[in-house]
Amino acid sequence: MTRLFLACAILCALATTAVAEIQPHPAGCPKRAFCGCGAAVKVFGTPRRDLWLARAWYRFPRTSPASGMVAVRRHHVFVLLSPVSGSTWLVFDANSGGRKTRVHHRSIAGWAIVNPHGSRMASAR
């Protein structure tokens, strides 16, 4: 019985271990406060200056979570890559802490999801 409990505990720990991969600093982005710039590089391939501030991403239309969409909250943004489970997604998260860019699991609960390729994109440029 003890072995079974121990095996279950180990399997649960392995199954819930979050993946975190450090990525290179996004090209063309400032050294500090670069989450919006990093998201622009990931989504558009260029460090669009008009999207460096997180609040600038609110100009895009709201949408449902999907790969390539962007999660926005006051002072931070990140790009959704793929769903993991429930509200947890694998994300591209520039400036996710310690001035690092990570690809890791993150909950999107409470975040606004926007479509950077939505109909308002033409007016945002």
N, C-alpha and C positions, 0 to 999 in steps of 0.2 A: 504494500500500500504506500509506503514512504517513497519507494522508487517511482511509482506511478505519479505521485504528487510532484516529485522533483522533476520528472520528465515533462509533465504538463507545464510547470513553472518555467522551465528552460525554453520550451517551444513557444509559450506566450511571449516571453521576453524577446525572442528572436523575431517573432512575427510583428511586434510593435516597434522594433528598433527603427528609428527614422533615418532615412538616407540623407546625407549632407555632403555635397561635393563642392569644394571651393573652385570658382571659375576665375579666369584672368579679369583684371579691371577692364570695364568696357572702354573700347577705343574712343578717344575724343571727349571723354567725360571728366569733370573736375574730380579732384581727390576727395572732396567732402560733399555730403548732401547730393548724391548722384543717383538716387533710385529712379527718378523720372527720366534722366538721361540714359541710364542703363536699360530701362524698359523700351525707350525709343530706339536704341540700337538693336535690341532683340526683335522688336516688332517691325520697324521700318528700315533697319540696316544703316541708320545714320543718327548721330547725336543731335536731334532736332532741338534747338535752343528754346523753342516755344513750349516744349513739354518737360523742361527740367524741373519745374515745380509740380509737386504731386497734384495740387488743386487744378492744374491745367488739364488733367485727364478727365475731369468731370464734363468737359465740353462734348465728349463722345456720348452716343446714346447708351442708355442702360440696356442690359441684355441678361440672358441666362448664362451660367457658367459653361464654358466650352474651351477646348484647346485654342490658344492664341488670343483669348480675351484677357483683359487686364483688371486686376482687383485694385480698388482705390479706397483709401481712407485718409483722413486728415494727416498730412505730412509723410505719407508713404504709398508706394505703388509696387506691384509685382505682376509678372506675366504667368498665366495659367498654362501649364504644359500638358498634364494628363491627370484624370481623376484617380484617386487611390482608394478611398472608401468614405462614404457619407460626404461630409463637408471638407474632407482632407484631400488636397491636391498636391501633385508634384509641381513646383513652381520655379521660375527663374526670378531670383530675388536679389537685385543689386542693392548694395548698402544695407544688407540684412543684419548688420551688427559688426562692430569692430572694423568698419570700412571694408568689409569683404563682400564679394558677390558669390552667392550660393545657389545651387540647385538642390532643393530639399522639400520635404513634406511640410505643408502648412495648412491650417484650417482657414477657410474663407468665410466662416460664420461671422456675420456683422459687417462684411465688406461690401461695397457697391461694386458690381461687375459691369464694365463698359466694353463696347465693341469699337476698337480703334480703327476698324475698317467700315464703320457704320455710315449712314447717310449724311451725318453732319461733318464728316471728315473734310470735305471740300471747303466748307466755310471755316474750318479750324486752321487751315494753313495760311 
